Amino acid sequence: MYTSRRSLLGGSLALAGTTLIRSTRQSSAQDANVLMADVPPDVTSLLDSGDATFPIKVQLDRVIEFGSALYYVFILLQEEQGLGEPLLVKRPINGEAIIIDDFEGLPQIPVPASFDDAQSVDLSLFALSSEEALATRPPGPVMADASERQDRKLRDAAATAIVAGSELISKQARGTNGGRLACAWAVNRVVERALGRPILAGPSGLATANLVKVLRAKHVKVREPVPGCIVISPTQYHPRANIGHVGVVGANNDIFSNSSRQAKWVRNFTVDSWNRYYGDRKKLPVEYFRLDEVYFP
């Protein structure tokens, strides 16, 4: 069972020893820039900045003092390519700033009293359960097995999800900043439509870093893409953030994924353009997985 957001995050700002330093609900980009200017260089040096052609937009969501450290919650966006990922940086009072990349060990950081599920980032949504973190297969001599029938179901569901009347809209998806951080959420919803259940159920299914752990442990990695397989370039956190993405390969080497700019499921890549951007340009791994049918009875 997943722990509720309120119990995991301590419920309110009244938690002893915790202070909300700054809530960044801003009315203008200028105000947000002023707040970003206050962020120490050792923190900003950890953020993915993109490049001159496709810069990453960085939004400071909030800063919280907890124990002997400040926690900076960022939203990183590259909307033209669909990128969107939250980032949590811990800066101890006496120590070096680090990215928190293991959400299973997320500290009991409370949410602001004015927290908006639809627009802000709820960090508890990215905590991978201990059961999923173990990533064990069912007991017995079960071999990874994918089927063409299952591939076809997922391929067709990916295409149908862009058709009027069946469109997959992520704008109201909880904890995704209005659908801009919803790439993993959207893939899980398409898989659920096609196969009856998501790859990763519950709150942890919002993070590519969690999703790739489950794909690598439980599903069928293939060298070349096939229609209906998952394509993922998971976010990397060291030596600095490098924001990734996840989608579904359709027919004719098209790729469907969530659009951060439109907050909905679209056909926005081909296999070649994905490899050029995520593989060649961002130097992220590009991995393909056919889903093991043992998990979708």
The 8 nearest C-alpha neighbors of each residue, nearest first, counted from 0:
[[1, 2, 128, 201, 3, 130, 129, 200],
 [0, 2, 3, 128, 201, 202, 4, 203],
 [3, 1, 7, 4, 0, 6, 5, 123],
 [2, 4, 6, 5, 7, 1, 123, 8],
 [5, 3, 7, 6, 123, 8, 2, 124],
 [4, 6, 10, 8, 3, 7, 9, 11],
 [7, 5, 9, 3, 8, 4, 10, 2],
 [8, 6, 4, 5, 9, 3, 2, 107],
 [9, 7, 109, 107, 108, 5, 6, 10],
 [8, 10, 109, 6, 7, 107, 11, 5],
 [11, 9, 5, 8, 6, 109, 110, 12],
 [12, 10, 13, 109, 9, 110, 112, 14],
 [11, 13, 14, 109, 111, 112, 110, 17],
 [12, 14, 11, 15, 17, 10, 18, 16],
 [15, 13, 12, 17, 11, 16, 9, 109],
 [16, 14, 17, 13, 12, 18, 65, 66],
 [15, 17, 66, 65, 14, 18, 64, 13],
 [18, 16, 65, 15, 64, 14, 66, 12],
 [19, 17, 64, 20, 63, 65, 16, 12],
 [18, 20, 63, 21, 64, 62, 17, 12],
 [21, 19, 63, 62, 18, 64, 22, 61],
 [20, 22, 62, 19, 61, 23, 63, 60],
 [21, 23, 61, 24, 60, 62, 20, 19],
 [24, 22, 60, 25, 61, 21, 59, 31],
 [23, 25, 22, 26, 60, 31, 61, 21],
 [26, 24, 23, 27, 31, 30, 28, 22],
 [27, 25, 24, 28, 30, 31, 29, 23],
 [26, 28, 29, 30, 25, 31, 32, 24],
 [27, 29, 31, 30, 32, 26, 25, 33],
 [28, 30, 32, 27, 31, 33, 26, 25],
 [31, 29, 33, 32, 27, 28, 25, 34],
 [32, 30, 28, 34, 33, 29, 25, 35],
 [33, 31, 35, 29, 34, 30, 36, 28],
 [34, 32, 36, 30, 31, 35, 29, 37],
 [33, 35, 31, 37, 36, 32, 30, 38],
 [36, 34, 32, 37, 38, 33, 31, 59],
 [35, 37, 33, 34, 38, 32, 39, 31],
 [36, 38, 34, 35, 39, 33, 32, 40],
 [37, 39, 35, 36, 40, 42, 43, 34],
 [38, 40, 42, 41, 37, 43, 36, 44],
 [41, 39, 43, 42, 44, 38, 45, 37],
 [40, 42, 44, 39, 43, 96, 45, 95],
 [41, 43, 40, 44, 39, 45, 96, 38],
 [44, 42, 40, 45, 46, 41, 39, 38],
 [45, 43, 41, 42, 46, 40, 239, 47],
 [46, 44, 239, 43, 42, 240, 47, 41],
 [47, 45, 240, 43, 44, 48, 239, 42],
 [46, 48, 240, 241, 49, 55, 242, 45],
 [49, 47, 55, 54, 46, 50, 56, 57],
 [50, 48, 54, 55, 47, 53, 51, 77],
 [51, 49, 54, 53, 52, 48, 55, 47],
 [50, 52, 54, 53, 49, 48, 55, 77],
 [53, 51, 50, 54, 49, 55, 79, 77],
 [52, 54, 50, 51, 49, 55, 77, 79],
 [55, 53, 49, 50, 51, 48, 52, 56],
 [54, 56, 77, 49, 48, 76, 57, 75],
 [57, 55, 76, 75, 77, 54, 58, 48],
 [56, 58, 75, 74, 55, 76, 59, 73],
 [59, 57, 74, 73, 60, 75, 56, 31],
 [60, 58, 73, 61, 72, 74, 35, 23],
 [61, 59, 73, 72, 23, 58, 74, 22],
 [62, 60, 22, 72, 23, 21, 59, 71],
 [61, 63, 71, 21, 20, 70, 72, 19],
 [64, 62, 19, 70, 20, 69, 18, 65],
 [63, 65, 69, 18, 17, 68, 19, 70],
 [66, 64, 17, 68, 67, 63, 69, 16],
 [65, 67, 68, 16, 64, 17, 69, 91],
 [66, 68, 92, 91, 65, 69, 64, 93],
 [69, 67, 91, 92, 90, 65, 66, 64],
 [68, 70, 64, 90, 63, 89, 65, 91],
 [69, 71, 89, 63, 62, 88, 64, 90],
 [72, 70, 62, 88, 87, 61, 73, 89],
 [71, 73, 87, 61, 60, 86, 59, 62],
 [74, 72, 59, 86, 60, 58, 85, 75],
 [73, 75, 85, 58, 57, 84, 86, 59],
 [76, 74, 57, 84, 83, 56, 85, 73],
 [77, 75, 83, 56, 55, 82, 78, 57],
 [78, 76, 82, 55, 79, 80, 81, 56],
 [77, 79, 81, 260, 259, 80, 76, 82],
 [80, 78, 81, 77, 260, 53, 82, 259],
 [81, 79, 78, 82, 77, 258, 267, 259],
 [82, 80, 258, 259, 78, 79, 77, 83],
 [83, 81, 77, 76, 80, 78, 244, 259],
 [82, 84, 76, 180, 179, 75, 259, 77],
 [83, 85, 180, 75, 74, 86, 242, 76],
 [86, 84, 74, 73, 75, 87, 120, 83],
 [85, 87, 73, 72, 74, 84, 88, 75],
 [86, 88, 72, 99, 71, 98, 73, 89],
 [89, 87, 98, 71, 97, 70, 99, 90],
 [88, 90, 70, 97, 96, 69, 98, 91],
 [91, 89, 96, 69, 68, 95, 70, 92],
 [92, 90, 68, 94, 93, 67, 69, 89],
 [91, 93, 68, 67, 94, 90, 69, 95],
 [94, 92, 91, 95, 90, 67, 68, 96],
 [93, 95, 91, 92, 96, 90, 68, 97],
 [94, 96, 90, 97, 91, 93, 41, 89],
 [95, 97, 90, 89, 42, 41, 91, 94],
 [98, 96, 89, 88, 99, 95, 90, 42],
 [97, 99, 88, 100, 87, 89, 236, 96],
 [98, 100, 87, 88, 101, 97, 89, 102],
 [99, 101, 98, 102, 236, 87, 208, 86],
 [102, 100, 103, 99, 104, 105, 126, 127],
 [101, 103, 126, 105, 104, 125, 100, 127],
 [102, 104, 126, 127, 101, 105, 128, 129],
 [105, 103, 102, 101, 106, 126, 127, 99],
 [104, 106, 102, 103, 107, 126, 101, 123],
 [107, 105, 108, 104, 8, 7, 102, 103],
 [106, 108, 8, 9, 7, 109, 105, 65],
 [107, 109, 8, 106, 9, 110, 65, 105],
 [110, 108, 8, 9, 11, 12, 10, 107],
 [109, 111, 11, 114, 8, 112, 108, 12],
 [112, 110, 114, 113, 12, 11, 109, 19],
 [111, 113, 114, 11, 110, 12, 10, 109],
 [114, 112, 111, 115, 110, 22, 116, 24],
 [113, 115, 111, 112, 116, 110, 119, 121],
 [114, 116, 117, 118, 119, 113, 174, 120],
 [117, 115, 174, 173, 118, 119, 114, 121],
 [116, 118, 173, 177, 115, 171, 174, 176],
 [119, 117, 176, 177, 115, 116, 175, 174],
 [118, 120, 176, 115, 116, 174, 117, 121],
 [121, 119, 174, 122, 176, 175, 85, 118],
 [122, 120, 174, 123, 124, 119, 116, 110],
 [121, 123, 124, 125, 120, 126, 174, 105],
 [122, 124, 125, 126, 121, 4, 7, 8],
 [125, 123, 202, 122, 203, 126, 121, 205],
 [124, 126, 203, 123, 122, 206, 102, 202],
 [127, 125, 102, 103, 203, 123, 124, 128],
 [128, 126, 203, 103, 125, 132, 102, 209],
 [127, 129, 130, 131, 132, 126, 103, 1],
 [128, 130, 132, 131, 133, 127, 103, 134],
 [131, 129, 128, 133, 132, 134, 135, 127],
 [130, 132, 134, 133, 128, 129, 127, 213],
 [133, 131, 129, 134, 130, 128, 127, 212],
 [132, 134, 131, 130, 135, 129, 128, 216],
 [135, 133, 131, 132, 216, 213, 136, 217],
 [136, 134, 133, 137, 216, 217, 131, 130],
 [135, 137, 217, 138, 134, 141, 216, 139],
 [136, 138, 139, 135, 141, 140, 293, 294],
 [139, 137, 136, 140, 141, 135, 142, 293],
 [138, 140, 141, 137, 136, 142, 135, 143],
 [141, 139, 142, 138, 137, 136, 143, 144],
 [142, 140, 139, 143, 137, 138, 136, 293],
 [143, 141, 144, 140, 291, 293, 139, 136],
 [144, 142, 291, 219, 218, 141, 145, 217],
 [143, 145, 291, 142, 292, 146, 219, 293],
 [146, 144, 291, 292, 290, 289, 143, 219],
 [147, 145, 149, 148, 150, 144, 292, 291],
 [146, 148, 150, 149, 151, 145, 152, 227],
 [149, 147, 151, 146, 150, 152, 145, 153],
 [148, 150, 152, 146, 151, 147, 153, 145],
 [151, 149, 227, 147, 153, 148, 152, 154],
 [152, 150, 154, 148, 149, 153, 227, 155],
 [153, 151, 149, 155, 150, 154, 193, 156],
 [152, 154, 227, 156, 150, 193, 155, 151],
 [153, 155, 227, 151, 249, 157, 152, 156],
 [154, 156, 158, 152, 157, 153, 151, 159],
 [157, 155, 159, 153, 158, 154, 193, 160],
 [156, 158, 154, 155, 160, 159, 153, 189],
 [159, 157, 155, 156, 160, 161, 154, 249],
 [160, 158, 156, 162, 161, 157, 155, 165],
 [159, 161, 166, 167, 165, 157, 158, 162],
 [160, 162, 166, 159, 265, 158, 264, 163],
 [163, 161, 159, 166, 165, 160, 164, 158],
 [162, 164, 165, 166, 161, 160, 159, 167],
 [163, 165, 166, 162, 161, 160, 167, 159],
 [166, 164, 160, 162, 163, 167, 159, 161],
 [167, 165, 160, 161, 162, 163, 164, 168],
 [166, 168, 160, 264, 263, 165, 169, 161],
 [169, 167, 263, 170, 166, 262, 264, 171],
 [170, 168, 178, 262, 172, 263, 171, 181],
 [169, 171, 178, 177, 262, 172, 168, 263],
 [172, 170, 117, 169, 177, 173, 178, 168],
 [173, 171, 169, 170, 175, 178, 117, 174],
 [172, 174, 117, 116, 175, 171, 176, 118],
 [173, 175, 120, 116, 121, 117, 176, 119],
 [174, 176, 180, 178, 181, 177, 173, 172],
 [177, 175, 118, 119, 179, 178, 117, 174],
 [176, 178, 170, 118, 117, 175, 179, 171],
 [179, 177, 170, 169, 262, 175, 181, 180],
 [178, 180, 259, 176, 181, 177, 83, 262],
 [181, 179, 83, 175, 84, 178, 176, 182],
 [180, 182, 184, 178, 175, 183, 179, 185],
 [181, 183, 257, 185, 184, 245, 180, 244],
 [184, 182, 205, 186, 185, 181, 207, 206],
 [183, 185, 181, 205, 187, 182, 186, 204],
 [184, 186, 188, 182, 187, 183, 181, 257],
 [187, 185, 189, 183, 188, 184, 246, 190],
 [186, 188, 197, 190, 184, 185, 189, 198],
 [187, 189, 191, 185, 186, 190, 192, 184],
 [190, 188, 192, 186, 191, 187, 157, 193],
 [191, 189, 193, 187, 197, 192, 188, 194],
 [190, 192, 196, 197, 195, 188, 194, 189],
 [191, 193, 189, 190, 195, 194, 188, 156],
 [194, 192, 190, 153, 191, 152, 156, 195],
 [195, 193, 191, 190, 196, 192, 295, 152],
 [194, 196, 191, 192, 193, 295, 197, 190],
 [195, 197, 191, 194, 190, 198, 295, 192],
 [198, 196, 191, 187, 190, 199, 200, 188],
 [199, 197, 187, 200, 196, 190, 210, 204],
 [200, 198, 204, 197, 210, 201, 187, 203],
 [201, 199, 197, 204, 198, 202, 203, 196],
 [200, 202, 203, 204, 199, 1, 124, 205],
 [201, 203, 124, 204, 125, 205, 200, 126],
 [202, 204, 125, 127, 205, 126, 124, 201],
 [205, 203, 199, 202, 206, 200, 201, 184],
 [206, 204, 184, 183, 203, 202, 125, 181],
 [205, 207, 209, 208, 204, 125, 183, 210],
 [206, 208, 210, 209, 233, 183, 211, 234],
 [207, 209, 206, 210, 211, 233, 234, 212],
 [210, 208, 206, 207, 212, 211, 127, 203],
 [209, 211, 207, 213, 212, 208, 206, 204],
 [210, 212, 214, 213, 209, 208, 215, 207],
 [213, 211, 209, 215, 210, 214, 216, 208],
 [212, 214, 216, 211, 210, 215, 217, 134],
 [213, 215, 211, 218, 217, 216, 212, 210],
 [216, 214, 212, 213, 217, 211, 218, 220],
 [217, 215, 213, 214, 134, 212, 218, 135],
 [218, 216, 214, 213, 215, 136, 134, 291],
 [217, 219, 291, 214, 290, 215, 216, 143],
 [220, 218, 289, 288, 143, 290, 291, 221],
 [219, 221, 288, 287, 289, 218, 222, 215],
 [222, 220, 287, 223, 288, 219, 224, 289],
 [223, 221, 224, 287, 220, 286, 288, 225],
 [222, 224, 221, 225, 287, 286, 220, 288],
 [225, 223, 287, 228, 226, 222, 221, 248],
 [224, 226, 228, 227, 223, 248, 252, 249],
 [227, 225, 249, 248, 250, 228, 154, 150],
 [226, 228, 154, 150, 153, 248, 249, 151],
 [229, 227, 289, 288, 248, 226, 225, 247],
 [228, 230, 247, 288, 287, 246, 248, 289],
 [231, 229, 287, 246, 286, 245, 247, 228],
 [232, 230, 245, 286, 233, 285, 244, 246],
 [231, 233, 285, 243, 244, 284, 283, 245],
 [234, 232, 243, 207, 208, 231, 244, 235],
 [233, 235, 243, 242, 241, 208, 207, 232],
 [234, 236, 241, 240, 237, 233, 242, 243],
 [235, 237, 240, 239, 241, 238, 100, 234],
 [238, 236, 239, 235, 240, 241, 98, 45],
 [237, 239, 236, 240, 45, 235, 241, 98],
 [240, 238, 237, 45, 236, 46, 241, 47],
 [239, 241, 236, 47, 46, 235, 45, 242],
 [242, 240, 235, 47, 234, 236, 239, 243],
 [241, 243, 234, 240, 84, 235, 47, 82],
 [244, 242, 234, 233, 232, 241, 82, 277],
 [243, 245, 232, 231, 233, 82, 182, 207],
 [246, 244, 231, 230, 182, 183, 232, 256],
 [247, 245, 256, 230, 255, 229, 186, 254],
 [246, 248, 229, 255, 254, 230, 228, 227],
 [249, 247, 254, 226, 227, 228, 253, 229],
 [250, 248, 226, 253, 154, 254, 227, 252],
 [249, 251, 226, 252, 253, 248, 154, 227],
 [250, 252, 253, 249, 226, 269, 248, 254],
 [253, 251, 270, 250, 269, 249, 248, 254],
 [254, 252, 269, 249, 251, 248, 250, 268],
 [255, 253, 248, 268, 269, 249, 247, 266],
 [256, 254, 266, 247, 265, 246, 267, 248],
 [257, 255, 246, 264, 265, 258, 182, 247],
 [256, 258, 264, 182, 263, 185, 265, 259],
 [257, 259, 81, 261, 262, 260, 263, 264],
 [260, 258, 179, 81, 78, 262, 261, 82],
 [259, 261, 78, 258, 262, 179, 81, 79],
 [260, 262, 258, 263, 259, 179, 178, 257],
 [263, 261, 178, 170, 259, 169, 258, 260],
 [262, 264, 168, 169, 257, 261, 258, 167],
 [263, 265, 257, 256, 167, 258, 161, 168],
 [266, 264, 255, 267, 256, 161, 257, 263],
 [265, 267, 255, 254, 268, 256, 253, 264],
 [266, 268, 265, 255, 254, 256, 269, 258],
 [269, 267, 254, 272, 273, 253, 266, 270],
 [268, 270, 253, 272, 254, 271, 252, 273],
 [269, 271, 273, 252, 272, 274, 253, 254],
 [270, 272, 274, 269, 273, 275, 268, 252],
 [271, 273, 275, 269, 274, 270, 268, 276],
 [274, 272, 270, 276, 271, 275, 277, 268],
 [273, 275, 278, 271, 272, 277, 276, 270],
 [276, 274, 279, 272, 273, 278, 277, 280],
 [275, 277, 280, 273, 274, 278, 279, 272],
 [278, 276, 281, 274, 283, 273, 280, 275],
 [277, 279, 274, 282, 283, 275, 276, 281],
 [280, 278, 275, 282, 276, 281, 277, 274],
 [279, 281, 276, 282, 277, 278, 275, 283],
 [280, 282, 277, 283, 278, 279, 276, 241],
 [283, 281, 278, 279, 280, 277, 284, 276],
 [282, 284, 278, 281, 277, 232, 285, 233],
 [283, 285, 232, 278, 286, 282, 233, 277],
 [286, 284, 232, 231, 278, 283, 274, 287],
 [285, 287, 231, 230, 284, 232, 288, 220],
 [288, 286, 230, 229, 221, 220, 224, 228],
 [289, 287, 220, 229, 219, 228, 221, 290],
 [288, 290, 228, 219, 145, 229, 220, 218],
 [289, 291, 218, 145, 219, 292, 288, 228],
 [292, 290, 145, 218, 144, 293, 143, 294],
 [291, 293, 295, 294, 145, 290, 144, 296],
 [294, 292, 291, 295, 296, 144, 143, 145],
 [293, 295, 292, 296, 291, 290, 198, 217],
 [294, 296, 292, 293, 194, 196, 195, 291],
 [295, 294, 293, 292, 194, 195, 196, 291]]
